[in-house]
Amino acid sequence: MENDHKSTVIITGASSGVGLQAARALAQTWGWHVVMACRNLDKAEKAAQEVGIPKDSYTALYIDLASFASVRQFVNAFRATGRTLDALVCNAAIYLPLSKEPLRNPDGYELSVATNHLGHFLLCNLMLEDLKNSSSSQPRLVIVGTVTANPKELGGKIPIPAPPDLGDLKGFEEGFKPPI
């Protein structure tokens, strides 16, 4: 894809919620090109159309932040577009408060930690050089925290029906190896 000289932002989890509304605002109000980094591309396309993001103002690219291989594939796919990166917004998250047992990603990490933190950490590290090469005088890296920021309220207003429970933290006994 030819770079059309619009500022480019990658937003993870841009198919709903805060990510979708940020994508809409940046594309419609500020004229940015938004890369909607999502697990479900059909949902991303439909959501973009529903909120009126012009087709030439966004690109939906697949990423599964729980999979470090997928994060690396996403970075390669983004670079293949030929766009420069002016901002990276790490917004995607999963929230599974009712799970009785921890779920694991393909690399063996607990799924919500892998998705909400480690996948974004890897993405940020891999994209830092792209941000350094931005034509913007002020490239941005933004990390969003919403649902689990307050264990008692959703967005500061609505009580969460199943507050997060960190359990006995046995997972720390297994040690930790960073994804990079």
C-alpha positions as CSV (number, residue, x, y, z in Angstrom):
1,M,0.0,0.0,0.0
2,E,1.3,3.4,-0.8
3,N,1.8,5.8,2.1
4,D,-0.8,8.6,1.6
5,H,1.0,11.0,4.0
6,K,-1.7,10.8,6.6
7,S,-0.5,10.3,10.1
8,T,-0.8,6.6,11.0
9,V,-1.9,5.1,14.3
10,I,-2.1,1.5,15.3
11,I,-4.9,0.8,17.9
12,T,-5.1,-2.7,19.4
13,G,-8.6,-3.8,20.2
14,A,-10.1,-1.2,17.8
15,S,-13.3,-3.2,17.0
16,S,-15.2,-2.1,20.1
17,G,-15.3,0.1,23.2
18,V,-12.5,2.7,23.8
19,G,-10.4,1.4,20.9
20,L,-13.3,1.8,18.3
21,Q,-14.2,5.3,19.6
22,A,-10.5,6.4,19.4
23,A,-10.3,5.0,15.9
24,R,-13.4,6.9,14.9
25,A,-12.3,10.2,16.4
26,L,-8.8,10.0,14.9
27,A,-10.0,9.1,11.5
28,Q,-13.1,11.4,11.2
29,T,-12.0,14.4,13.3
30,W,-8.2,14.5,12.9
31,G,-7.7,12.8,9.5
32,W,-5.4,10.0,10.7
33,H,-5.1,6.6,9.0
34,V,-6.0,4.0,11.7
35,V,-4.7,0.5,11.7
36,M,-7.3,-1.5,13.5
37,A,-5.2,-4.3,15.1
38,C,-7.8,-6.9,16.0
39,R,-8.4,-10.7,16.4
40,N,-11.7,-10.6,14.5
41,L,-11.3,-8.7,11.2
42,D,-14.9,-9.2,10.2
43,K,-16.0,-7.5,13.5
44,A,-13.5,-4.7,12.9
45,E,-14.7,-4.0,9.4
46,K,-18.4,-4.1,10.5
47,A,-17.6,-1.8,13.5
48,A,-15.7,0.7,11.3
49,Q,-18.6,0.9,8.9
50,E,-21.2,1.2,11.7
51,V,-19.4,4.3,13.3
52,G,-18.8,5.8,9.8
53,I,-15.0,5.5,9.5
54,P,-14.3,6.1,5.8
55,K,-12.9,3.0,4.1
56,D,-9.7,4.9,2.9
57,S,-9.1,6.0,6.5
58,Y,-8.5,2.6,8.1
59,T,-6.8,-0.8,7.6
60,A,-7.8,-3.9,9.6
61,L,-4.9,-6.1,10.4
62,Y,-5.0,-9.4,12.3
63,I,-3.2,-9.7,15.7
64,D,-3.8,-12.1,18.6
65,L,-1.9,-10.5,21.4
66,A,-1.9,-13.8,23.3
67,S,0.3,-15.3,20.7
68,F,3.9,-13.9,20.5
69,A,4.2,-15.4,17.0
70,S,1.0,-13.5,15.9
71,V,2.5,-10.2,17.3
72,R,5.6,-10.7,15.2
73,Q,3.5,-11.5,12.1
74,F,1.5,-8.4,12.7
75,V,4.6,-6.2,12.8
76,N,5.8,-7.7,9.5
77,A,2.3,-7.2,8.0
78,F,2.2,-3.6,9.2
79,R,5.7,-2.9,7.8
80,A,4.6,-4.4,4.4
81,T,2.0,-1.7,4.1
82,G,4.7,0.9,3.6
83,R,3.2,3.2,6.2
84,T,5.2,5.1,8.8
85,L,4.1,4.8,12.4
86,D,3.2,8.0,14.3
87,A,1.4,6.5,17.3
88,L,0.8,3.2,18.9
89,V,-2.2,2.8,21.2
90,C,-2.1,-0.4,23.3
91,N,-5.8,-0.8,24.2
92,A,-6.9,-4.5,23.7
93,A,-7.6,-6.6,26.7
94,I,-9.4,-9.7,27.8
95,Y,-11.2,-10.0,31.1
96,L,-12.2,-13.5,32.3
97,P,-13.2,-13.0,36.0
98,L,-15.3,-16.2,36.1
99,S,-12.7,-18.6,34.9
100,K,-12.2,-21.3,37.5
101,E,-8.7,-22.4,36.2
102,P,-6.1,-20.3,34.5
103,L,-6.0,-20.5,30.7
104,R,-2.7,-20.5,28.9
105,N,-1.4,-19.0,25.7
106,P,0.6,-21.0,23.2
107,D,3.8,-19.9,25.0
108,G,2.6,-21.2,28.4
109,Y,1.7,-17.9,30.0
110,E,-1.6,-17.2,31.7
111,L,-3.9,-15.9,29.0
112,S,-5.0,-12.5,30.4
113,V,-1.4,-11.6,31.4
114,A,-0.1,-12.7,27.9
115,T,-2.8,-10.7,26.1
116,N,-3.1,-7.6,28.3
117,H,0.5,-7.2,29.1
118,L,3.2,-9.4,27.6
119,G,1.8,-9.2,24.0
120,H,1.6,-5.4,24.2
121,F,5.1,-5.3,25.7
122,L,6.5,-7.3,22.8
123,L,4.5,-5.2,20.3
124,C,5.9,-2.0,21.8
125,N,9.5,-3.3,21.8
126,L,9.2,-4.4,18.2
127,M,7.6,-1.1,17.0
128,L,9.9,1.3,18.9
129,E,12.2,1.6,15.8
130,D,9.1,2.4,13.7
131,L,8.1,5.1,16.1
132,K,11.7,6.5,16.1
133,N,11.5,6.7,12.3
134,S,8.2,8.6,12.4
135,S,7.9,11.8,10.4
136,S,6.0,13.3,13.3
137,S,7.9,15.6,15.7
138,Q,6.1,13.9,18.6
139,P,5.4,10.2,18.0
140,R,3.3,8.7,20.7
141,L,3.1,5.4,22.6
142,V,-0.1,5.2,24.6
143,I,-1.1,2.4,27.0
144,V,-4.7,2.3,28.1
145,G,-6.0,0.6,31.2
146,T,-9.8,0.3,31.8
147,V,-11.8,-2.5,33.4
148,T,-9.2,-4.0,35.8
149,A,-7.8,-0.6,36.8
150,N,-10.4,-0.5,39.6
151,P,-11.2,-3.9,41.0
152,K,-14.6,-2.7,42.3
153,E,-16.0,-0.6,39.5
154,L,-16.2,-0.8,35.7
155,G,-15.1,2.6,34.3
156,G,-15.5,4.1,37.8
157,K,-19.3,4.0,37.7
158,I,-20.8,0.5,37.4
159,P,-20.1,-2.2,40.0
160,I,-18.3,-5.2,38.5
161,P,-20.4,-8.4,39.0
162,A,-17.3,-10.5,39.3
163,P,-14.3,-8.5,40.7
164,P,-10.9,-9.7,39.7
165,D,-9.4,-12.3,42.1
166,L,-5.7,-12.9,41.9
167,G,-6.0,-16.1,43.9
168,D,-3.0,-17.5,45.7
169,L,-0.5,-16.3,43.1
170,K,0.9,-19.9,42.7
171,G,1.9,-19.0,39.1
172,F,4.9,-17.0,40.5
173,E,6.5,-20.2,41.7
174,E,7.0,-21.3,38.1
175,G,9.3,-18.4,37.3
176,F,9.0,-15.9,34.5
177,K,10.7,-15.6,31.1
178,P,10.1,-12.4,29.1
179,P,8.7,-12.9,25.6
180,I,11.6,-11.1,23.8
